[in-house]
Amino acid sequence: MSGYRNARWRRRATQLLAAVAAMCAAGVMSTAGPAAAGAGTAASAAPTVTAVTAGGAHTCAISADEGLWCWGSNYAGQLGDGTTTNRSAPARVDTAAWAAVDGGSGHTCGIRTDGTLWCWGSNFRGQLGDGTTTSRSAPVRVGTATTWARVSAGPQHTCAVRTDGTLWCWGFNRTSQLGVGTSPWVANTPLQVGTATTWASVSTGFGHTCGVRTDGTLWCWGLSSDGQLGLGFLGSQTTPAQVGTATTWTGVTAGYAHTCGIRSGALWCWGENGYGQLGVSGTFQTAPVQVGTTTTWSTVAASGDATCASRLDGSLWCWGKNTTGQVGDGTTTHRSAPTRVGDATTWTGGLAVADHACGIRTDGGLWCWGDNSGGQLGDGTTVERSTPAQVTVPA
C-alpha cells in the first residue's frame, strides 16, 4: 500500500526526494448523486485531491489545501478522528497540513509537511511505531525525526523512507517482513533496515516488503509462499535481496501475496495468481513475468488480490479479484488480464486498490468503486459499486 506526496512537499524535500520524483515520473463532506465514470462523463465541481490511499475497508485522501480526510471502517480508530465510529463520508483528521498518507488493514500513517511521521488505528503488533501496542483513534507521532519522505502501511507492519535514503520498518516480523532478520518478533519502534542510504521507495504486503533504490535496483524480503519476492524460489528471505539484475525499475507495489513493478515502461508481476492478479494466465510465478507487451505503463497499485495501473495516455486498467467490483468494469467477474475501466483518458498516477479502489483524475477529482461495507466509497451509503463514482471531499 502506498501514498503520494504533494507538490509542496516535493519542493521542500532534499536531493533524494527529487530523485524519487524523477523515477516516479518515468514510471505511485458528502456526495450528492455520484456519477458513473464513462465516455464523456463530466466531473462535477469539487475540491481537488492530491493523494489517495485505500486501506482494508477505509479510505484517506489529501485535499489541495493539504487537509487530510478519512472515511469507512473505523473499528480500531484508523480514521484518526478521535472515535471508533464508521464514516460513510469524509471526516477531517485534525487541522495539520499533510504531505503523504498510506492505509493498512486497520491502521493509517501519514507524513506532515514538516517531515514528521504520524500513525493511528490498530496497534496490536506495534505497527504504529510509538513504542506501545495500544491502538490509537487519533494520530500519534513516530519518534522525533523531521525527515520522513515516504511511508507504506501493511496489514500489521509499516515501513518508511527518510530523506537521507535510509529505510526503517516496524510492527509484526513473523515472516521477516521488517528486513532485519528473524528477531525481534514484534518491533514497536522503527528499526533501520541495513545501512544503505539509497532507498527511494518501499511497499508493504501481507508478509513481505519490496523497495526500489535510487540506482533503479529492486529488492524484496519476507515471506515467499507463492513467489511474491520474485527471487525464483518459495520460502522466505530475512533481509533485502535483489530481484534480478535490472537497474531500470521505477516503482513497485506489494499486494497480499503478489507484487508488481514497472521497468522501462513495461509492467511485470509475480507471486500468487489465484484470481488472475498477475495479469497473466496460469499459476503462481516465482520470478517477474511481463504483463502483455505494452511499454507505456506509468503507475501501478496492488493490494489484497487485485491490481490497477494507468498508462501514459491516461487510461486506467484493473484486474484480479473482483468479488466486490474492485476491477471497476461493471461486473464481479475475476479478470486475469488488464481490463479497461471506462474510457476516460484523464487518470493520473494517484491510484489505490484493496477490496475497493480509488483513482484521481487530472482535474483533481476523486473516484472510488468496489466494496463499500464500511462506507469506504465515501458516497454516504454502504452499497458496493462495480464502476467508479465521484467522491466529494469538503473544502
C-alpha positions in Angstrom: 0.0 0.0 0.0 1.4 3.3 -0.9 0.7 7.1 -0.5 1.8 10.0 -2.7 3.5 13.3 -1.8 2.0 16.6 -2.9 3.8 19.3 -4.9 4.6 21.4 -1.9 6.4 18.6 -0.1 8.4 17.8 -3.2 9.6 21.3 -3.3 10.8 21.1 0.3 12.4 17.8 0.0 16.1 17.1 -0.4 18.0 15.9 -3.4 17.0 12.3 -2.7 13.3 13.2 -3.0 14.0 14.9 -6.3 15.5 11.6 -7.5 12.4 9.7 -6.3 10.1 12.1 -8.1 12.1 11.7 -11.3 11.9 7.9 -11.0 8.2 8.0 -10.4 7.7 10.3 -13.4 9.5 7.9 -15.6 7.4 5.0 -14.2 2.7 5.6 -7.1 -18.3 16.1 3.5 -20.7 14.0 1.5 -21.6 13.2 -2.1 -24.7 14.1 -3.9 -25.7 11.9 -6.8 -22.3 10.4 -7.7 -22.0 9.9 -11.5 -20.7 6.8 -13.1 -17.4 7.1 -14.9 -17.8 6.6 -18.6 -17.5 8.2 -22.0 -17.8 11.9 -21.9 -18.8 12.0 -18.2 -18.0 15.4 -16.8 -16.8 15.5 -13.2 -18.9 17.8 -11.0 -17.2 20.7 -9.4 -15.4 19.6 -6.3 -12.3 20.5 -4.3 -9.3 18.8 -5.8 -7.5 15.8 -4.2 -3.7 15.3 -4.5 -3.3 11.9 -2.9 -5.4 8.9 -2.0 -4.9 5.5 -0.2 -7.2 2.5 0.2 -6.9 0.6 3.5 -8.6 -2.7 4.3 -12.0 -1.1 4.5 -11.2 2.6 4.7 -10.0 5.4 2.5 -8.0 8.6 3.1 -7.2 11.5 0.8 -5.3 14.7 1.0 -7.0 17.7 -0.4 -5.4 20.6 -2.3 -5.2 22.7 0.8 -3.2 19.9 2.5 -6.0 18.7 4.7 -6.4 15.0 5.5 -9.7 13.3 5.2 -10.6 9.7 6.0 -13.8 7.6 5.8 -15.0 4.0 6.0 -14.5 1.4 8.7 -13.1 2.7 12.0 -13.2 -0.2 14.4 -9.6 0.5 15.6 -9.6 4.2 15.1 -8.0 4.1 11.7 -9.8 7.2 10.5 -7.9 9.3 13.0 -10.9 11.4 14.0 -10.7 10.5 17.7 -13.6 8.0 17.5 -14.2 4.4 16.5 -17.3 5.3 14.6 -17.6 4.2 11.0 -18.0 7.1 8.5 -19.6 6.8 5.1 -18.5 10.3 4.1 -15.1 12.0 4.5 -14.2 13.3 8.0 -11.3 15.6 8.7 -8.2 14.4 10.6 -7.1 17.2 12.9 -6.1 20.6 11.3 -2.5 19.9 10.3 -1.0 20.1 6.8 -0.3 16.7 5.4 2.0 15.7 2.6 1.5 11.9 2.3 -0.7 9.1 3.6 -1.0 5.4 3.4 -3.6 3.0 4.8 -3.0 -0.6 6.1 -5.7 -3.1 7.0 -6.6 -1.4 10.3 -4.1 1.4 10.7 -3.1 4.5 8.8 0.2 6.5 8.7 0.8 9.9 7.3 3.7 12.4 6.8 3.0 16.1 7.6 4.5 18.9 5.6 7.1 19.5 8.3 8.5 16.0 7.7 7.1 14.4 10.9 5.5 10.9 10.8 2.3 10.1 12.5 0.3 6.8 12.8 -3.1 5.8 14.2 -5.5 2.8 14.4 -4.8 -0.8 15.2 -1.5 -1.3 17.1 -1.7 -5.0 18.3 1.6 -5.7 16.6 3.3 -2.4 17.2 2.6 -1.2 13.7 2.1 2.4 14.9 5.7 2.7 15.9 5.0 4.7 19.0 6.7 2.3 21.5 3.5 0.7 22.6 0.9 -1.9 21.4 -2.0 0.4 22.3 -4.4 1.3 19.5 -5.0 5.0 18.8 -8.0 6.8 17.4 -6.0 10.0 16.7 -2.6 10.5 15.2 0.4 9.8 17.4 3.9 10.8 16.5 6.6 8.3 15.5 9.9 9.3 17.1 11.3 12.8 16.7 12.7 12.8 13.2 11.6 15.5 10.8 13.0 13.9 7.6 10.4 11.3 6.7 9.7 11.2 3.0 7.6 8.1 2.1 5.6 5.7 4.2 3.8 2.4 3.4 1.4 0.7 5.8 0.8 -3.0 5.5 -1.7 -5.2 7.4 0.5 -5.4 10.5 3.8 -3.7 9.7 4.9 -0.4 8.4 8.0 0.8 6.6 9.1 4.3 5.7 12.0 6.1 3.9 13.8 9.2 5.2 15.2 12.0 3.1 18.7 10.7 3.8 17.8 7.5 1.9 17.6 5.2 4.9 14.8 2.7 5.3 13.0 1.9 8.5 10.4 -0.8 9.4 8.4 -1.7 12.5 5.5 -3.9 13.6 5.0 -7.6 13.1 8.0 -9.6 12.0 6.8 -13.2 12.0 7.8 -13.7 8.4 10.9 -11.4 8.5 8.9 -8.7 6.6 10.8 -6.0 8.5 14.0 -6.9 6.7 16.1 -7.0 9.9 16.4 -10.8 10.3 14.2 -13.2 12.3 14.3 -11.1 15.5 12.5 -9.3 17.0 9.1 -11.0 16.6 7.5 -7.6 17.1 9.1 -4.1 16.9 7.1 -1.2 18.3 9.6 1.4 17.2 11.3 1.9 13.8 14.3 -0.3 13.1 16.8 0.6 10.3 16.9 -1.9 7.5 20.6 -2.4 6.8 22.9 0.5 6.2 22.0 1.5 2.7 21.3 5.2 2.1 19.9 4.9 -1.4 16.3 3.8 -0.8 13.8 5.6 -2.9 10.5 3.9 -2.2 9.0 1.0 -0.3 5.8 -1.1 -0.4 4.4 -3.4 2.2 2.4 -6.6 1.5 0.9 -9.0 3.9 4.1 -10.9 4.9 6.6 -9.4 2.5 8.1 -6.0 1.6 9.8 -4.6 -1.5 11.6 -1.4 -2.3 13.4 0.4 -5.1 16.8 2.1 -4.7 17.9 5.3 -6.4 20.1 3.2 -8.8 17.0 1.5 -10.2 17.5 -1.8 -8.5 14.6 -3.7 -6.9 14.8 -5.5 -3.6 12.4 -7.8 -1.7 12.3 -9.7 1.6 10.0 -11.6 3.9 7.6 -14.4 3.0 7.7 -16.0 -0.4 4.9 -18.6 0.0 3.8 -18.0 -3.6 6.9 -16.4 -5.2 5.9 -12.9 -4.2 9.6 -11.9 -3.6 10.4 -12.6 -7.3 13.7 -14.4 -6.3 12.9 -17.6 -8.1 12.0 -19.7 -5.1 9.4 -20.4 -2.4 10.3 -19.9 1.2 11.5 -16.7 2.9 14.2 -14.1 2.9 15.2 -12.4 6.1 17.0 -9.4 4.7 16.6 -7.4 1.4 17.7 -9.4 -1.7 18.0 -8.0 -5.2 15.4 -9.1 -7.7 17.3 -9.9 -10.9 20.0 -7.6 -12.2 17.9 -4.8 -13.9 18.7 -1.2 -12.9 15.6 0.3 -14.6 12.9 -0.3 -12.0 10.9 2.9 -11.4 8.3 1.6 -8.9 7.0 -1.4 -7.0 3.8 -2.3 -5.3 3.1 -5.2 -2.9 -0.3 -7.0 -2.7 -1.3 -9.7 -0.3 0.9 -12.4 -1.9 1.8 -10.9 -5.2 4.0 -8.0 -6.4 4.1 -5.8 -9.5 6.6 -3.3 -10.7 7.4 -1.1 -13.7 10.6 -1.3 -15.6 11.3 1.0 -18.6 7.6 1.4 -19.1 6.9 -2.4 -19.1 4.8 -3.9 -16.4 6.0 -7.0 -14.5 4.2 -9.1 -11.9 5.0 -12.2 -9.8 3.6 -14.3 -6.9 0.2 -15.7 -6.3 -2.2 -15.7 -9.2 -5.4 -17.5 -8.0 -7.6 -14.6 -9.1 -5.5 -13.5 -12.1 -3.9 -10.6 -10.2 -0.7 -11.0 -12.1 -2.4 -10.0 -15.3 -1.4 -13.3 -17.0 -3.0 -16.8 -17.1 -1.6 -19.7 -15.2 -0.4 -20.4 -11.6 1.9 -18.6 -9.3 5.1 -17.1 -10.6 8.4 -17.1 -8.6 10.1 -14.6 -10.9 8.8 -11.5 -12.7 6.7 -12.1 -15.8 5.8 -9.3 -18.2 2.2 -8.3 -18.5 1.4 -8.1 -22.2 3.7 -6.1 -24.5 2.7 -2.6 -23.7 5.6 -0.3 -22.7 3.6 2.8 -21.7 2.6 1.9 -18.1 3.2 4.8 -15.7 1.8 3.8 -12.3 0.8 0.5 -10.7 -1.0 -0.2 -7.4 -1.8 -3.5 -5.8 -3.3 -4.7 -2.5 -5.2 -7.7 -1.5 -5.6 -9.8 -4.6 -6.3 -7.1 -7.2 -4.1 -4.8 -9.3 -4.7 -1.5 -11.1 -2.4 0.5 -13.4 -2.5 3.6 -15.5 -0.8 4.3 -18.8 0.8 7.4 -20.2 -2.3 8.0 -22.3 -4.3 8.5 -19.1 -6.3 5.2 -19.4 -6.9 3.1 -16.3 -6.8 -0.7 -16.2 -7.5 -3.2 -13.4 -7.5 -7.0 -13.0 -7.5 -9.8 -10.5 -10.1 -10.4 -7.7 -13.4 -8.8 -8.5 -15.8 -10.2 -5.9 -16.9 -6.7 -4.8 -16.5 -4.9 -8.2 -13.0 -3.6 -7.4 -11.9 -4.1 -11.0 -14.3 -1.4 -11.9 -15.6 -2.9 -15.2 -19.3 -3.1 -14.2 -19.1 -6.8 -13.3 -18.0 -9.1 -10.4 -16.1 -11.4 -12.7 -12.4 -12.1 -11.8 -10.0 -10.9 -14.6 -6.7 -12.5 -15.5 -5.7 -9.7 -17.9 -5.8 -5.9 -17.7 -9.3 -4.7 -18.2 -10.1 -1.1 -19.1 -12.0 0.9 -16.6 -14.4 3.0 -18.6 -13.0 5.1 -21.5 -11.7 8.1 -19.7 -8.1 9.3 -20.5 -7.7 11.6 -17.6 -6.4 9.2 -14.9 -3.3 10.3 -13.1 -0.7 8.4 -11.0 -2.9 8.7 -7.9 -4.2 5.1 -7.6 -5.1 2.9 -4.6 -6.6 -0.6 -4.6 -7.8 -3.1 -2.0 -11.2 -4.7 -2.0 -12.2 -1.3 -3.2 -10.2 1.0 -5.4 -9.9 4.8 -5.9 -8.2 7.0 -8.5 -7.5 10.6 -9.1 -8.2 12.4 -12.5 -6.2 15.2 -13.9 -8.8 17.8 -12.7 -8.2 16.6 -9.1 -11.5 14.7 -8.9 -11.5 11.6 -6.8 -13.4 8.4 -7.9 -13.9 5.2 -6.0 -15.6 1.8 -6.6 -15.8 -1.7 -5.2 -16.6 -2.9 -1.6 -18.5 -0.4 0.5 -19.3 -2.5 3.6 -17.7 0.1 5.9 -18.7 3.2 3.9 -15.2 3.4 2.3 -16.5 4.7 -1.1 -17.5 7.9 0.7 -20.9 8.3 -1.0 -23.0 8.3 2.2 -24.0 4.6 1.7 -22.7 1.1 2.3 -23.7 -0.1 -1.1 -20.9 -1.6 -3.3 -20.3 -0.2 -6.8 -18.7 -2.0 -9.7 -18.0 1.2 -11.6 -16.3 4.5 -10.5 -18.3 7.2 -8.8 -17.0 10.6 -7.8 -16.4 11.4 -4.1 -16.7 15.0 -2.9 -14.1 15.9 -0.3 -15.2 19.1 1.5 -13.1 22.3 1.1 
